[in-house]
Amino acid sequence: MDKSYKPEILEAKWQHEYEKKKIGAPKDSGNPFCIMIPPPNITGSLHLGHGFQLTLMDTIIRYMRMNGRNTLWQMGTDHAGIATQMVVERQLAAQGLSKQDLGRDEFIAKIWQWIEKSGSNIKSQIKRMGASVDWDSEKFTLDESMSEAVISAFVKLHREGTIYRGNKLVNWDPVLQTAVSDLEVVSEEYTGSLWYLKYKVCGEDDFITVATTRPETMFGDTAIAISPDDDRHKHLINKFVNIPLTSEKIKIIADSHIDPEFGTGFVKVTPAHDFNDYEIGKRHNLIVKNIFTPGACLNENVPAEFRGLERFEARKKVLQQLDSQGLLEKTESHKMVIPKGDRSGAIIEPYLTQQWFVATEKLAKPAVDVVKTGRLKFHPKNWENTYFNWLENIEDWCISRQLWWGHRIPAWYDKSGNVYVGKSETEVRDFYKLAPEIELEQDSDDLDTWFSSALWPFATLGWPNKSIRLDTFFPTSLLVTGFDIIFFWVARMVMFSLKFTGDIPFK
C-alpha cells in the first residue's frame, strides 16, 4: 500500500466508478431510508463545514444501504436569489452596465449563462468527495417541477387567506433595493452619537429637547411621545411643537412604551422609519410619513433644500443647520447596535412598502407541537429551544423580494390596481372570469429563496403531483444540517410540510 494518500489518483478513479455503477440510485426493495441534502447555493464553493456534513450523511446512507435498506440521498442546489443576482450585477457593473440596461429577460438569460459556466463547481466538489447521492434525481430550486410546487403552494395559501399583500414596515436594503428578512440582518456594535435637538413648543417661548441617533429622520416625525408616568412632562401632553427647520406642528402624546430614563424622556416618533415607532403610530392613529427613496435619499416629503441628499449627507446638513440656528443643544458619544444587510453590508432602513406576507401564527403552532410530542426529534436535544423560541415569537413572514432572479410572484394587476392570483395569466382570467379586453401585468417581485427551500423535502419527490417516490420516501428519515439555519430553513420546512402534506418532513 502507498504510504502517502494521492487524492488526484484515488478520487478520480472512485468518482468514475461510483458514477458508472450509480451506487446512489434507490433500489426497488428494502425498508426506505431517505436523507435530503441541504441544497448549497449555486454561487458558492464548499467549505470544511459542508465537507464534514456531507461525510456524516454519506457514512449514514452507506451504512443503511449495506444493511439492505432502500436508500435515497436526494441531491440538489439552491438558486440563492440575492447572492446570485449580486454576482451577475457586479459583472455587468464592471462593463458599465446595469440590469435595467438589459431588461428582465436578457438579465435572467445572463444569469443562466453564468450558472452553466460557474454553477457546477459545487457539484464537482461533491462528486470528488465520493458522496453517494442519487445524481439521476438531482434538483435545482428553479427546475420546472420545483416551480410548479412553488406556484401551487403560493396560490393555495393565498386563496385561503394565509398569504396576503400589505403596506407594512420591512427591513430594507438600500444598496440591493429590496426587502430582506430579520434573519438576513446582522447586528453590529458601534459607537455613534446621541444628538439633543430642540423642538419649540407652539404658542410658548419654551423648547423641549429630544435625544436621537438619527437626526435626519426628524422630517418624518408625526408626534413626540413621553411616558404617562413621567411627572416632569405630564403638563405638556396634547400640546404641539414645531419640527425644527420646518413650520410643521406635531402633538406631544403619552405612551407606556417610552422609557422616561432614556435621554430627556421625550422621544421623537417616526412611524415610517422605526419598528417601535410604527407600533406607537398604530396605537395612536398617527400619520405614517415616508421621507426616503428606495436608495435611502431624502424624498419630496422634506424641505426642498434637503431633497435628493443621501441619508448621511442629509444628516450632516441637518446638524449644521440645527447648530447654526441654536437648535442643537449638545452631542454625546453613544454605544448602539446598527443593523446591516448580511449580503451588501449596507445599513438597513426600516421602510414602509407594499409586500407579500405569509400569516405564520396558525402554521407555527403545529410545528411546535410535533417536536414537543416527540414525533420530530432534535439531536442534540437542546437545539429544540432555539426552534421553539423562534416559532413561539414568530412574526408574519415577508416573502416578496424586489429581485429578478427567482420564482416570480404569480399575481397579476389590472390598470385599476386590482390583484389576481393564479398559476398563470390564463388560469387567472378563467378563475376570476375576466373579460379579454382587461389588460394584466404580472407582479415584478420574486419570492424569498426560503419559500422554495421550505418545500424541499416533498417538492423534490414530486409534490404537488402523486408519485411512487413521494409515497416511498416521505416523510424522510433524517435531516443533517447546521444549527444556524434552524429558523431559516428547518422550522419553515416543518411548517410547510405539515400544511401541505399533513405530515412531518423528517423524523
N, C-alpha and C positions, 0 to 999 in steps of 0.2 A: 504494500500500500504506500502511496506517495506520502511523504512526511509533511508536505505543505498542501493547503487547500488551494485549488486552482479554479476559481469560480468561472472564468471565461470558457473553460472546457466543460466542467460539470453542469453548470446552469444551462448552457445552450443544449447540451445533449439531452438532459432530462426534460427541459421545456418542450423540446421537439417530441420526445417520447410520450409525454402526458397529452399533448395536443392530438397526436396521431391516434392514441387509444381512447381519447375522450373520457378520461377517468372520472371527470366530474359529472357526467351525464347520469340522471336518475335511472334506476332500474324499474322493472315492472313488478317486482316482488319485494317483500320485506316491510317491516313496520316503518312508516315515513318519519324522516327527521330532516328539518329544514332550518337553515340559517340564512338570514338576509344580510348581504354586505351593506354596511353604512355607505351610501354612494359618495365616493370622493368627488370633489369639484373638478370639472373637466379642465379647468385652467391650470391646475397645480401639478406638483410633483409629490410623491410620497415622502414622508419624513419617518423618523425612527418610531414614533408612536403608531403610525399606520403599520409599519413593519411588525411591531410587537403584536398589535391587534390581529393582523392577518395570520400570524403564526399561531395564535391561540385558536382562531377559528379553523385553520387548516388541520391542526392537531385533533380537534374535536370531531370535525367532519370525517377525517380519515379513520379515526377510531370507530365511529359509528358505521362507516362503510365496511370496514373489516369485520364488524360484528353482524353483517348481513342486513343492516338497515337500508331502506330505500332513501338515499340521501340527495338533497338538493342544497347546494350553496349558491344562492342567487346572486349573480354578478350584475353590476350596473354603475353608472356615473350620473352626477347631478349637473344640470345646466348652469347653476350658480349665477343667477341673474345679474346682480350688481358687479360681482368680480369679473365676469366675462365681458360685460359691456365696457367696463373701465379699461380692460386690456386693449380692446379694439379702438376705443375712443382715443387712447393715448397714441396708438399707431397713426391714426388719422391726424391728430394734432401735430405730430412730427412732420406731416406732409402739408401742414397749413389748412387742413380740412376739419369739418365738424360733421356729426351725424345728420344735422339739418341740411348740410350741403348735398348729402347723398339721398336723403329721403328714407323713409322707414324700410321699404322693401329692399333697396340696394344695401342699406346698412346691415340688415339681417343676413343678406347674402354674403356680405364681407365676413360676418362672424362665422357662418358655416364654413367658409373657405379657410379661416384661421383654425377652426376646430379640426378640419381634415388634415392640416399640416402639423398642428401642435397638440391637439387634444388626445392623441393616442399615447402620450408619454406615460401616463399612469397605468394604462393597460399593459404596456410593455414591461413596466416595473413589476406588476403583479404576476405576469407570466414568468419573468426571470426568477422571481421568488419561488416559483413552482406551486403556487396556490391552486388547489384542485377545485376551482369554481366551475360552474357549468357555463362554458363560453357560448354554447348554442342558444341559451335563453337570455343572453345579456340584454339589459335595458338601459335606455337613456331617458331622463325625465321629460325630454321633448319628443320622444318617439310618438308615432301616431296613436298607438294603443294607450300610452300614458296620457296623451292629450284628451282622448275620448273619456278617460276616467276623470280627469280634472274638470272637464266641462260638465260631465254628468253630475259630479259632486256639487259644483257651484250652482247649477240650475236647481237641483233638488233642495239645497239649503235655502236658496232664495225664495222658492215657491212656498216653502213652509214658514218663511219669515226669519230664519236663523241668520241669513246674510241680508244686510241692509246697507243703504248708502246714506251717509250723513255728513253734515258740515261740522267737523269736530277738530279740536286741538290735537295735533300729532307732533312727533319728533320729526323735524325737517332738516335734511342735509342741504345747505345752500350751495355746496360745490356740485354734488350729484343732482341737486334739484329734484329730490324725491323724498317721500315719507320713508322712515325707517322704524323698525320696532325698538322697544325698550332694550331688547336683548342685543341689538346691534349698536348700542350706545355704550361707550367706555367712560367711566367716571375718573377724572384726573384731578389730583390735589394741586392747588395753585394759590399763590399769594398775590392777590389783586388789591383793589382799593374799595373803600366804602366812602361814597361821596354824600355829603349832607346838603340837601337842596332846600331853598326857602320858597314856600308857596304862600302868597299873600291871601289873607282872609278877606273875603269880599265885604265891602262896606265898613271895614275897620282899618286901623293903622298897623294892625298886628300881622305877624307871619307865623306859620308853623314850619317846622323843619322835618324833612323826610330823609332817612338814610337809604341809599340804594347802591347796588353794584352795577346797575345798567342805566345810567342817566339818559341815554339816547331814547329809551323806551317811554320817557315821560309823556311824549306826544300821543301815546296810546292809552294813557291813564283815563279811566272813566269814574274813579272815586278815590278817596283817601279813607283808609279803614283804621279803626282803633279797637282795642279790647273793650267790651262793655263793662269790664271790671276796673278799668283804668281811671281812677278818680281824678287824675291830673287833667284829663282832657274831656271828661263827660260833657262839660258845658258847651263843647263845640259840635256835638252830634247834630246833624241836619243843617249845619251851616255850610257855606260854599267857599271854595278857594279857587284862585286862578292858577292854571298850569303855567309855570314860568316860561317866558319868551313868547307867550300867546295871550289871547284875550278869552280863552275858553274857561268856563266855570265847571267845576265838578264838586259833588257833595261829599261831606265827611259822614261816614257810616260806622256803625258798630258791628263787629263780627267776632264771634268767640274763637275763631281760628287764630286771631292775632296774638302774638306773644308780646306783652307790654314791656318785657325786658330787652327786646331787640331794638337797637338803635335808639330812636327817640320815643318809640311807642306808636308813631304814625307810620303807616305802610301805604305806599302807592299801589293801587290796584289796576293792573294792566291785563284784562281778561284774555286778550288775543295773543299774549306773548309769555304767559306763565301758567303752569298747570294748576298751582294752588289758587292763583288769581281767577282762573277760569271757573273754578268751583265757587269762589266767593261771588263772582259775577252771576252765576246761575241762581244762587240763593237770594240775591238782591235785585234780580232782573236788570242788571247793568248792560249798557251798550257794549258790544264787543267790537273794538275798532282796530283793524289790522293796519300797521304802519310800514310793513316790509313788502318788498317784491320777492319772488321766488329765489332770487340771488342774494337776498339779505341787504338790499339797498333801500333807503327810505323812499316811500311812495308819495302819491298825491295827497295823503291824509295828514301831512305835516306842513309847517310853514314853507313857503316857496324856496327860501334860501338853503334849506336842508335837503330838498328833493333830489333824488339820484345819488346821494352820497352813500358810499359803502358804510356798513353799520359802525365800524371802528373809526373811520374818518369822521362820521357824523358825531360820534362820542367826543372826539377832540374839539370839534367846532362848538358843540353844545356846552362843554365845560368852559371853553374860552369865553363864550358869550355870557354864561352864568356868572363867571368870575368878574367880568368887566362891568356887569350890572349889579354887583354886590349880592347875588343870589346864591353863591356857593359859600356856605358857612365854613366848612373845613373838609379835609380829606384824611382818612385813616387807612393804614395798611390792614388788610383783611384776608384771612385764610378761608378758602372756599373750595368747593368741588365744581369743576366745569365738565359738561357732557361733550364728548367728541365722537364723531362717527368712526366706527372701527375700520371702515374701508378708506375714507377720504382724509381722516384726521381733522376735518373741519369742526368748529364749534357748532353744536346742534342748536337750532332755534325751535322753541315751541311755536307752531304755526297753524293758523286756522284755515282749513281747506276741505273740499269735498273729497271723501274717500269711501271705500267699501270696507265693511266690517263684518266679522263673524261674532254673533252674540254667544259668548262662551259659557255662561253660568250653568245652563242645563247640560252642556256637553261635559263639563268638568266633574260634576258630582259622580256619575257612573264610573269615570276614570279613577277617581279616588277610591270608590267602593271596591273595585276589583283587586286593588293592592291591599286594602285593609282586611278583606276577607281571605286573602291568600291565593286567589286564582292566578294572580301575576306576582312573581317573586323577584325581589332585588337581591343581588349578591355584590358586595356586602350589604346587609340589611339597612345600615344607617343611611344609605343614599335615598331611601324612600322618603326621608324627612325633607330633602331638597325638592323632591317631586310633590309631596303634599303642600309644602309651603307655597310653591308657585300656583298650584291648581286651586288651593283654598283662598288665594288672594287675587285670582285672575281678573284681568280687565278684558273688555272686548278687544278682539284681535283685528288690527288694521291690516287688511290683506292686499290692498292696492299699492302698486309702485309705479312711479312715473318713469318707466323704462320701456325700451323697445324689444329687449331680448328676454323672452319668456313666454308664458301662456297668456295670451291676450284675453282680457275680461270679456266674457260672452254676453255683453249688454249693448243695446243699440238705442240711439236717441233720435227723436224726430225734431223738426225745426222749432217746436214749442218747448223742447227740453224734457218731454215725457220719456221715461226709460222702459225698455222692453228687454227681458232676459230670456235667452233660449240657446239651444245648441248650435244654431246657425241663423242667418238672416231669414232663410226660407221658413224654418221652423217658427221663428218669431212672428212672421207675417201670418202663418196659419194659426198659431196658438192665440194670438191677440186679434185675429180677424181684421187685419189692417188692409185698407184699400191700396191698390197697386201704385196710385199716384203719390202716396205718402213716402217722402224721402227719408232714409235712415242712414245714420253714420255710427260705426262701431266705436265704443269706448277706446280711447288711445292707451289706457293704462294696462299694465301687466299684473299678474298675480305674484305675491310674495313667493319666493322659491320654496319656503317651508310648507306652503299649501300643497304643492305637488308631492313633496317629500313625505307629508303626513299620510299619503295614500299608498306609500311604497310597499308595505308588506302584502297587500292584496291586489293592488293595481298591476304589479309585476307578474302576478299569477293569472291575470285575465279579467279581473273585475273591471267594469260592471257586467261583463258577459259571463255566462256559466262556462266552466272549463274543467277538464279532468284534473289538471294541475292544481287549480284552486281547491277542488274537492279533496285532493290527496294531501296537499302540503299546508293548508291553512286550517286552524291557526298554526303559525310557525313554532318551532320548538324553543329557540334561543336567540336572544339578541346580545351581541358583544359590542359595546360602544363605550365612548368616553363619558365621564360624569358631567363634563362641561356642556353636553347637549341634551341633558335630561329634560330641560324645559323647552329648548329649541325644537327638539325632534321627538324624543321618547313620549312625552306627555301628549303631543299632538297626534302621534300615531295611535296611541291608546284611545283618545277621544274620537278620532275619525273611524277607527276600526269598529268600536262599539256602536257608533252611529250608523255606519253603512253596512256592516256585516252582522251586527248583533253579537259579535264575539271579540275576545281579546286578540291582539295581533301576534303575541308570542307568550309562551308560558313562563 
